[in-house]
């Protein structure tokens, strides 16, 4: 039995005003091409199929087309809801997709049996039992009490999540005994496990209550397919508890990690091998850091072919000086290159250095303009629209200062 574990597609995402439609379609086409040669029996999407609760029509079209193509390949598909997904959106086509060998579990079910699925191998025989657990919303498993403290609510939610996994695993074990066979048990989840490394694009799930779930909350399943964290990683040094990560970079800080899906094999009812399958980068993206001279040198190494996709750039400038023409300088450097600068910001170390230097200064040593410009450096004005906004802000500030500094009639008469 072989499954493919993927998650966090975020169909419909706009990346700093850029659509990912073509990129997502390329990734899905690539994934479909892997099913037959790798003899995949089932594909599990562990949450966040869509980026928002009301995805654009093209995102829904990509999703529906993928389900149809998977059905043509006779490969079982399981889709779990994530914290970005709307329960209503996923459920609206649930019944229809069931006829296409695609099971959708958008939320925790009142009848836990509905979250228990049998995955068949290519021969149509039972190959694994799946505890299909989506993103667990607090209201689905606990009742909030007004007199509870924040710590008590956190503990209650943690225990409820652990209990949900425990009950489903017990049902799966009972099902295995009923079938009188040694089928492996797989569980899923869409949450943050303790000790994992996140990225800028990951949204906190349990704000103000439960930050992360300990590995002890998971049952002794043969494999646990997790979603929500966009970097592939192993949880608590347990090989069988895995995040596959998102198939495309959802923020620039994810570029240092090779994107992948996971091929998971089971033999004789046990986990036998986990094989990462690297996902190609379909949209060129780069992060360039350094002073202006180093950035200019790095820009010259980028692809220049006219038929190539433009490279999306995040440029992080290291400089001790405030440069009010930084945007214009970078535009001049990139004018003849096949690139698009999506983010332009100062290095975090530089911002921290400026803060430390400012701690030793007194307000009396600074002009109002100094204070205002230093505050502006903490913000990001990354594109033409934002630069126009910055110009308006500066103009409004100058007008306010001029009005404040203008002598009042009583001062003139005095």
C-alpha positions in Angstrom: 0.0 0.0 0.0 1.4 3.4 -1.0 -0.1 6.8 -0.2 1.0 10.3 -1.2 0.9 12.8 1.6 0.5 16.5 0.6 -1.0 19.5 2.2 -1.3 23.3 2.3 -2.0 24.0 -1.4 -3.7 27.4 -0.6 -5.4 27.5 -4.0 -6.4 31.1 -4.8 -3.5 32.7 -2.9 -2.3 36.1 -4.0 1.3 36.5 -3.2 2.0 40.2 -2.7 -0.6 41.0 -5.4 0.6 38.2 -7.7 -1.8 35.3 -8.6 -0.5 31.8 -8.2 -3.0 30.3 -10.6 -0.5 29.2 -13.2 1.9 27.9 -10.6 -0.7 25.9 -8.8 -1.9 24.4 -12.1 1.6 23.4 -12.9 2.1 21.7 -9.5 -1.2 19.8 -9.8 -0.3 18.6 -13.3 3.1 17.5 -12.0 1.4 15.6 -9.1 -1.0 13.9 -11.4 1.9 12.7 -13.5 3.4 11.0 -10.4 0.4 8.8 -9.6 0.9 6.0 -12.3 4.7 5.7 -12.4 4.9 5.6 -8.6 1.9 3.3 -8.3 0.2 5.5 -5.7 -3.0 4.0 -4.2 -4.3 7.0 -2.4 -3.6 10.7 -2.1 -4.2 12.5 1.2 -4.4 16.3 1.3 -4.0 17.3 5.0 -5.8 20.6 5.0 -5.8 24.1 3.6 -6.8 23.2 0.1 -7.9 26.8 -0.4 -6.3 30.0 0.8 -9.5 31.6 1.9 -13.0 30.6 2.9 -14.4 32.2 -0.3 -11.9 31.1 -3.0 -12.0 32.7 -6.5 -13.7 30.7 -9.2 -10.5 29.7 -10.9 -9.3 28.1 -7.7 -12.5 26.1 -7.4 -12.1 25.1 -11.1 -8.5 23.9 -10.5 -9.7 21.9 -7.5 -12.6 20.3 -9.3 -10.5 19.4 -12.4 -8.0 17.7 -10.1 -10.6 15.5 -8.5 -11.9 14.5 -12.0 -8.4 13.7 -13.2 -7.6 11.6 -10.1 -10.8 9.6 -10.7 -9.6 8.9 -14.2 -6.4 7.5 -12.7 -8.5 5.3 -10.4 -6.6 6.7 -7.4 -8.5 7.3 -4.1 -8.4 10.9 -2.8 -9.0 12.1 0.7 -9.4 15.8 1.3 -9.2 17.2 4.9 -10.4 20.7 5.9 -7.8 23.2 7.2 -8.0 26.4 9.2 -8.0 28.4 6.0 -10.8 26.3 4.5 -14.5 27.0 4.8 -16.5 24.1 6.0 -19.4 25.2 3.8 -17.3 25.5 0.7 -15.8 22.1 1.0 -19.1 20.5 1.9 -21.0 22.0 -1.0 -19.6 19.4 -3.4 -18.9 16.6 -0.9 -21.7 14.4 -2.0 -20.8 14.8 -5.7 -17.1 14.1 -5.2 -17.9 10.9 -3.3 -19.1 9.5 -6.6 -15.6 10.3 -8.0 -13.8 8.3 -5.4 -12.9 11.4 -3.4 -13.8 11.6 0.3 -14.1 15.1 1.9 -13.9 15.6 5.6 -14.3 19.3 6.2 -14.9 19.3 10.0 -15.2 17.1 13.0 -18.3 14.9 12.6 -20.9 14.2 15.3 -20.7 10.5 14.3 -17.0 9.7 14.5 -17.6 6.7 12.2 -17.9 9.1 9.4 -14.2 10.1 9.9 -13.1 6.4 9.7 -12.2 5.5 6.1 -10.8 2.3 4.5 -8.2 3.0 1.9 -8.0 0.4 -0.9 -5.0 -0.7 -2.8 -4.8 -0.8 -6.6 -6.4 -4.2 -6.6 -9.4 -2.8 -4.8 -8.6 -4.6 -1.5 -8.4 -2.9 1.9 -4.9 -1.6 2.3 -5.1 0.8 5.3 -7.5 2.3 7.8 -7.6 6.1 8.0 -8.5 8.2 10.9 -9.5 11.3 8.8 -9.0 14.2 11.2 -9.3 17.7 9.8 -8.6 21.0 11.6 -10.2 20.7 14.9 -12.1 23.9 15.8 -12.5 24.4 19.5 -16.3 24.7 19.3 -16.3 21.2 17.8 -14.8 19.5 20.8 -15.2 21.7 23.9 -17.8 24.0 25.5 -16.4 27.3 26.6 -17.1 28.3 30.3 -17.1 31.9 31.2 -15.3 31.3 34.6 -12.4 29.4 33.0 -9.0 31.0 33.0 -6.9 31.2 29.8 -4.7 28.3 31.1 -7.7 26.2 31.9 -9.1 26.7 28.4 -5.8 25.8 26.9 -5.6 22.6 28.9 -9.2 21.7 28.1 -8.7 22.1 24.4 -5.4 20.1 24.5 -7.2 17.3 26.3 -10.2 17.4 23.9 -7.9 17.1 20.9 -6.0 14.2 22.5 -9.3 12.5 23.3 -10.6 12.9 19.8 -7.5 11.2 18.4 -7.8 8.4 21.1 -11.4 7.7 20.2 -10.8 7.5 16.5 -7.8 5.3 16.9 -9.8 2.9 19.0 -12.5 2.8 16.3 -9.8 2.1 13.7 -8.4 -0.7 15.9 -11.9 -2.2 16.3 -12.4 -2.0 12.5 -9.1 -3.8 11.9 -10.2 -6.6 14.2 -13.5 -6.7 12.5 -11.8 -7.1 9.1 -9.6 -9.8 10.6 -6.5 -8.5 9.0 -3.3 -6.6 10.0 -4.0 -3.3 8.2 -1.9 -0.3 9.1 -3.6 2.6 10.8 -3.0 6.1 9.4 -4.1 9.3 11.1 -4.2 12.9 9.8 -4.2 16.3 11.4 -4.1 20.0 10.7 -2.4 21.7 13.6 0.9 22.9 15.1 2.9 20.3 16.9 5.4 21.3 19.6 8.9 21.9 18.4 8.3 22.4 14.7 9.8 25.3 12.7 7.2 27.6 11.2 7.4 30.3 8.5 6.0 33.8 7.8 3.0 32.5 5.9 1.7 30.2 8.6 -1.2 31.6 10.5 -1.7 30.9 14.2 -4.6 28.6 14.7 -5.5 28.7 18.4 -4.9 32.3 19.2 -5.0 33.1 22.9 -5.4 29.4 23.9 -3.5 26.4 22.6 -0.3 27.3 20.8 0.9 23.8 19.9 0.0 20.1 20.5 2.5 17.8 22.2 3.5 14.6 20.3 2.0 12.6 23.3 -1.5 13.7 22.1 -1.1 11.5 19.0 -2.1 7.8 19.1 0.2 5.0 18.2 -0.8 5.0 14.5 1.6 3.6 11.9 1.8 7.0 10.2 0.4 10.5 11.0 0.0 12.8 8.0 0.0 16.4 9.2 -0.7 19.7 7.6 -0.5 23.4 8.5 3.3 23.9 8.8 4.7 24.8 5.4 8.2 23.3 5.9 8.6 19.5 5.7 9.8 18.1 9.0 9.7 15.2 11.4 7.8 15.8 14.7 9.6 14.9 18.0 12.1 12.7 16.3 9.3 10.3 15.4 9.8 9.2 11.8 6.1 8.3 11.5 4.8 11.7 12.4 5.4 14.0 9.5 4.7 17.4 8.0 5.1 17.2 4.2 5.0 21.0 3.8 3.4 23.1 1.1 4.1 22.2 -2.5 5.0 25.8 -3.4 6.8 28.6 -1.4 4.1 30.6 0.3 6.5 33.2 1.6 10.0 34.2 0.7 11.5 32.7 3.9 10.5 29.2 2.7 12.9 29.3 -0.3 15.7 27.8 1.7 13.7 24.5 2.0 13.2 22.0 -0.8 9.5 21.6 -1.4 8.2 18.0 -1.5 5.4 15.5 -1.1 5.8 12.3 0.7 5.4 8.7 -0.6 4.6 6.5 2.3 4.8 2.7 1.9 3.2 0.0 4.1 4.1 -3.7 4.0 2.5 -6.5 6.1 0.5 -4.0 8.0 3.4 -1.8 9.0 5.1 1.3 7.9 8.1 0.3 5.7 9.4 3.4 4.0 8.9 7.2 3.7 10.3 8.7 0.5 10.4 12.5 -0.2 9.4 13.4 -3.7 10.9 16.8 -4.6 8.5 19.3 -6.2 10.0 21.4 -9.0 10.0 25.2 -8.5 7.6 26.4 -11.2 7.9 30.1 -10.5 11.5 31.5 -10.1 11.9 33.3 -6.8 15.0 34.7 -5.1 15.9 36.5 -1.9 18.9 38.8 -2.3 20.6 40.3 0.7 23.5 42.7 1.2 24.6 46.2 0.7 23.8 48.0 -2.6 27.1 46.8 -4.3 26.5 43.2 -3.3 22.9 43.4 -4.5 23.9 44.8 -7.9 26.4 41.9 -8.3 23.8 39.3 -7.4 21.3 40.7 -9.8 23.7 40.2 -12.7 23.7 36.5 -12.0 20.0 36.0 -12.5 18.5 34.5 -15.8 18.2 36.9 -18.6 16.4 34.8 -21.3 13.4 36.7 -22.8 11.2 33.6 -22.8 11.8 32.8 -19.1 9.4 33.7 -16.4 10.3 36.8 -14.5 12.0 36.1 -11.2 10.1 37.3 -8.2 12.5 39.1 -5.8 12.7 40.0 -2.2 15.6 42.4 -1.7 16.9 43.0 1.8 19.3 45.9 2.0 22.0 46.1 4.6 22.9 49.7 5.2 23.6 51.9 8.2 22.3 55.0 6.5 18.8 56.0 5.7 18.4 56.2 2.0 15.3 58.1 0.9 15.9 57.2 -2.7 16.4 53.4 -2.1 13.3 52.5 -4.2 14.7 54.5 -7.1 18.1 53.0 -6.8 16.8 49.4 -6.9 14.5 50.3 -9.8 17.5 51.5 -11.8 19.4 48.3 -11.1 16.5 46.1 -12.2 15.2 48.2 -15.1 16.7 45.9 -17.9 16.4 42.6 -16.0 13.7 39.9 -16.3 12.7 40.4 -12.6 9.8 41.8 -10.5 10.7 43.2 -7.1 7.9 42.2 -4.8 9.5 43.1 -1.5 12.1 45.7 -0.7 13.1 46.1 2.9 15.9 46.8 5.3 17.8 44.0 6.9 16.4 43.1 10.3 19.9 43.5 11.9 20.1 47.0 10.6 16.7 47.9 12.1 17.7 46.4 15.4 21.0 48.3 15.3 19.1 51.6 14.7 16.8 50.8 17.6 19.8 50.2 19.9 21.4 53.4 18.9 18.2 55.3 19.4 18.0 54.0 23.0 21.0 56.1 23.8 19.6 59.3 22.3 17.3 61.8 23.8 14.3 63.3 22.1 15.8 66.7 22.4 18.6 65.7 20.1 16.2 64.9 17.3 14.0 67.0 15.0 10.3 66.0 14.4 11.4 64.9 10.9 14.1 62.7 12.4 11.6 60.9 14.6 9.0 60.6 11.8 11.5 59.2 9.3 12.8 56.7 11.8 9.3 55.5 12.4 8.7 55.1 8.7 11.8 52.8 8.3 9.9 50.2 10.5 7.2 49.9 7.8 7.4 48.3 4.3 6.6 50.3 1.2 7.4 47.6 -1.4 5.7 48.6 -4.6 4.7 51.6 -6.6 1.3 51.9 -4.9 2.9 51.8 -1.5 5.6 54.3 -2.6 2.8 56.7 -3.7 1.2 56.3 -0.3 4.6 57.0 1.4 4.8 60.3 -0.6 1.4 61.3 0.6 2.2 60.5 4.2 5.3 62.6 4.1 3.5 65.5 2.5 0.7 65.3 5.1 3.3 65.2 7.9 5.1 68.3 6.5 1.8 70.1 6.4 1.0 69.2 10.0 4.4 70.3 11.2 4.2 73.6 9.3 0.8 74.2 10.8 2.0 73.4 14.3 5.1 75.6 14.0 3.3 78.5 12.5 3.0 81.3 15.1 -0.5 81.8 16.5 -2.2 85.2 16.3 -1.9 85.8 20.1 1.9 85.0 19.9 2.3 87.6 17.1 0.5 90.2 19.1 2.6 89.5 22.1 
